[in-house]
Amino acid sequence: MNCVALGSGQRAGLTLHAFILSNTVPMSEPIRLSKRVAELRGCSRADAERYVEGGWVSVDGAVIDRPQHKVTTEVVTIDAEASLAPPEPATILLHKPAGFDAITGTNVAASLVNPATRWSDDASGVRLLKRHFANLTPMVPLDRDASGLIVLTQDGRVWRRLSEDGDEIEHEYIVEISGEIAPWGLRRLNHGLSYEGRELPPCKVSWQNEVRLRFAIKGVQGGQLRDMCRQVNLDVVSIRRLRIGRIPLGKMPEGSWRYLPSGERF
C-alpha cells in the first residue's frame, strides 16, 4: 500500500487546512475507517477511533464519525487541527414554533432538530456531529401554544444549571394581547397577582407597543402568563420567549436551531 505523505511546506499551502491522505492503489476489500486512519496517520487503532469519533475525518468530503464505517478507494481526509480530546457534549438552542411540545407530548419539538434545520447564521463555531442529535434532554418548559427559545442538551452542567437553579433564571417573553387592560392593570401585573393559590413574586412587565407586553419574569409556570393577563381583563393572542437568562433567541427563524457556544452560560 502506498500513501501520500505531506511535508510541512505542503501543509502550509493547504487552503482548507487539512491533510489529504489516500491510497494510490485501489483496494478490493472494504475496511473499517478507523483502520484506514490508523494506517495513514501512523497511529494506534484506539487513537484512530478517537479521531473519527471526534468528527475530524472526512470521506470524499463528508464528515464521518463512525469508526466502523467501511471504505475502499474513497479519499480520506484528516483535519490539520485534529485533536484526541473527546468532543464536548452539545447544547442546542431551538426556536420552537407554536403547536409543538417542549418537553413531552405527541408532537415534540425535538423532532425538528436535525442537520438540515441548523440555522445558516449559527456563529457558535461548533462542528456539526451526528452524535449531537442523540440523548438530547429537553429543558425549560414552554406552553404548547407558545413559540420561542427552548433548550436541549447532552451536557450535565447545563442540565444542573437549568434544573437546580431554574427558578432563579430570568426569562423574557413578548405577549401579544387583545382587550382593554383593567385599571391599575400594569401595576398589578408587575406585583399583586396570584396563580393557583400562590402569591406571585414581583416581575417586570412593560408595554412594547399598544398590543404587546414584555415580561421579564422568573419561575414562570405553565399557563401562568395567560392567567396573569386574564386577571387584568386581557386576552392572549400569542406568546413568544425571547431569552433564557443571558441567552437570547435573536433573529433565528422558527424551526431552526443553533449550538450554545462554548463558554456561554445561562
C-alpha positions in Angstrom: 0.0 0.0 0.0 1.4 3.4 -1.0 0.4 6.5 0.9 0.7 10.2 0.1 2.8 11.9 2.7 2.6 15.7 3.1 5.5 17.7 4.3 5.4 20.8 6.4 5.8 23.0 3.4 2.9 21.4 1.6 0.7 21.6 4.7 1.3 25.3 5.0 -0.1 25.8 1.5 -3.4 24.0 2.0 -6.2 26.4 1.8 -8.6 24.0 3.6 -6.1 23.4 6.4 -6.4 19.6 6.2 -4.2 16.6 5.5 -5.5 14.6 2.5 -4.3 11.1 2.9 -5.4 8.5 0.4 -4.3 5.2 -1.2 -2.9 5.3 -4.7 -3.7 1.6 -5.3 -7.4 0.6 -5.3 -8.4 -1.8 -2.5 -10.6 -4.7 -3.3 -12.0 -5.4 0.2 -13.7 -2.8 2.4 -12.1 -2.0 5.7 -13.1 0.0 8.8 -12.5 3.7 8.5 -10.6 3.6 11.8 -8.2 1.0 10.4 -7.6 3.2 7.3 -6.9 6.3 9.5 -4.5 4.3 11.7 -2.6 3.2 8.6 -2.5 6.6 7.1 -1.8 8.6 10.2 0.6 6.1 11.7 -1.2 5.9 15.0 -2.9 3.2 17.1 -6.3 1.9 16.3 -7.6 3.4 19.5 -6.4 6.9 18.6 -7.7 6.5 15.1 -11.2 5.7 16.5 -10.9 8.9 18.7 -10.1 11.0 15.6 -13.1 9.6 13.8 -15.5 9.9 16.7 -14.3 13.5 17.2 -15.5 14.4 13.7 -12.0 15.1 12.4 -12.2 12.6 9.5 -14.0 13.1 6.2 -14.6 10.5 3.5 -14.9 12.0 0.0 -15.6 15.4 1.6 -18.3 14.2 4.1 -17.6 14.1 7.8 -18.0 10.5 9.1 -17.9 10.0 12.9 -18.4 6.2 12.9 -15.2 4.2 13.2 -16.9 1.1 11.8 -17.8 2.9 8.5 -16.4 0.8 5.6 -14.2 2.4 3.0 -12.4 1.1 -0.1 -11.0 3.6 -2.6 -12.5 6.8 -1.2 -10.4 9.8 -0.3 -9.9 10.0 3.5 -9.2 13.5 4.9 -8.0 14.2 8.4 -8.3 17.8 9.6 -5.0 19.5 10.3 -6.3 20.6 13.7 -7.4 17.1 14.7 -7.3 16.5 18.4 -7.6 13.4 20.5 -9.6 15.3 23.1 -13.1 13.9 23.4 -15.8 16.1 21.7 -17.7 18.3 24.1 -21.4 17.4 24.8 -23.7 19.6 22.8 -26.4 22.1 23.9 -28.9 23.1 21.2 -31.0 26.2 21.2 -34.2 25.7 19.2 -36.8 28.3 18.1 -39.9 26.2 18.9 -43.0 27.0 16.8 -46.4 27.1 18.4 -48.1 23.7 18.3 -45.0 21.7 19.4 -44.5 20.2 22.8 -41.3 21.5 24.5 -40.7 18.5 26.8 -43.1 15.6 26.3 -46.2 15.1 24.2 -47.5 13.8 20.9 -45.6 16.4 18.8 -42.3 17.1 20.5 -40.1 20.0 19.3 -37.0 17.8 19.4 -38.2 16.2 16.2 -37.3 19.4 14.4 -33.6 19.1 15.3 -31.6 17.6 12.5 -28.6 18.7 10.3 -30.9 20.3 7.7 -32.6 22.7 10.2 -29.4 24.2 11.6 -29.6 27.9 11.3 -27.4 29.1 8.5 -26.1 32.0 10.6 -25.1 29.9 13.6 -21.9 31.6 14.7 -21.1 29.2 17.5 -18.1 27.7 15.7 -19.2 24.2 16.9 -18.6 21.5 14.3 -21.7 19.5 13.5 -21.5 15.9 14.5 -24.2 13.2 14.2 -23.6 12.3 17.9 -25.0 15.7 18.8 -28.5 14.5 17.9 -28.5 11.5 20.3 -29.5 11.6 24.0 -30.7 15.2 24.0 -32.6 16.2 27.1 -35.2 18.9 26.6 -35.1 21.6 29.3 -37.2 24.6 30.5 -40.9 24.0 29.7 -42.8 26.2 27.3 -46.5 26.1 26.6 -47.5 24.1 23.5 -49.3 27.1 22.1 -46.3 29.4 22.7 -43.3 29.8 20.5 -39.7 30.8 21.2 -36.5 29.7 22.7 -36.1 26.2 24.2 -33.0 24.2 25.2 -32.0 20.6 24.5 -28.7 19.4 26.0 -26.3 16.5 26.4 -24.3 18.5 29.0 -24.8 17.6 32.6 -23.6 21.1 33.7 -26.3 22.8 31.6 -28.9 20.3 33.0 -27.9 21.1 36.6 -28.0 24.9 35.9 -31.4 24.9 34.3 -33.0 22.4 36.7 -31.4 23.1 40.1 -31.2 26.9 39.6 -34.1 27.2 37.1 -36.3 29.4 39.3 -33.5 32.0 39.7 -33.0 32.5 35.9 -35.0 35.3 34.4 -36.9 34.6 31.2 -38.2 37.3 28.7 -41.4 37.0 26.8 -43.4 39.0 24.3 -47.1 38.6 24.9 -49.5 39.8 22.2 -52.8 40.7 23.8 -56.3 42.0 22.9 -58.8 43.8 25.0 -58.6 46.9 27.3 -56.4 46.5 30.4 -58.2 46.9 33.8 -57.4 50.0 35.9 -54.0 49.7 37.6 -53.6 46.5 35.5 -49.9 47.1 34.6 -49.0 47.7 38.2 -50.8 44.5 39.2 -49.0 42.6 36.5 -45.7 43.7 38.0 -46.7 42.7 41.5 -50.0 41.9 43.1 -51.4 38.8 41.4 -51.5 35.1 42.4 -51.6 31.9 40.4 -53.0 28.6 41.6 -53.3 29.8 45.2 -49.7 31.2 45.3 -48.8 34.8 45.5 -46.5 35.7 42.6 -43.2 37.5 43.3 -42.5 40.8 41.6 -41.6 40.7 38.0 -41.0 43.4 35.3 -43.9 44.0 32.8 -44.0 46.9 30.3 -45.7 47.8 27.1 -43.6 47.1 24.0 -46.3 48.7 21.9 -50.1 49.1 22.2 -50.8 45.4 21.6 -47.7 43.7 23.1 -46.4 43.3 26.6 -42.9 42.5 27.5 -42.5 40.2 30.6 -39.1 39.7 32.4 -40.0 37.0 34.9 -38.6 34.1 37.0 -40.1 30.7 37.8 -43.0 31.0 35.4 -45.4 28.0 35.4 -47.3 26.5 32.6 -50.3 28.7 31.7 -49.2 31.4 34.2 -48.8 34.2 31.6 -52.3 33.7 30.2 -53.8 33.6 33.6 -52.0 36.8 34.7 -53.3 38.6 31.6 -56.8 37.3 32.2 -56.8 38.7 35.7 -56.4 42.2 34.3 -59.0 41.7 31.6 -56.7 40.9 28.7 -56.9 38.0 26.3 -53.6 36.5 25.0 -53.2 36.2 21.2 -49.7 34.8 21.3 -46.6 34.2 23.5 -43.0 34.1 22.4 -40.0 33.5 24.6 -37.1 35.8 23.7 -34.5 35.0 26.3 -33.4 32.5 29.0 -31.0 34.1 31.4 -28.2 35.6 29.3 -29.0 33.6 26.2 -31.2 35.3 23.6 -33.3 33.9 20.8 -32.0 36.5 18.4 -33.1 36.5 14.8 -33.2 32.7 14.5 -36.2 31.6 12.4 -38.9 29.3 13.7 -38.0 25.7 13.4 -34.3 26.4 13.2 -31.6 25.7 15.9 -28.1 26.7 16.8 -25.4 25.5 19.2 -24.8 27.1 22.5 -21.2 28.3 22.1 -18.5 27.0 24.4 -18.1 29.3 27.4 -21.5 30.9 27.2 -23.7 30.5 30.3 -27.4 30.9 31.1 
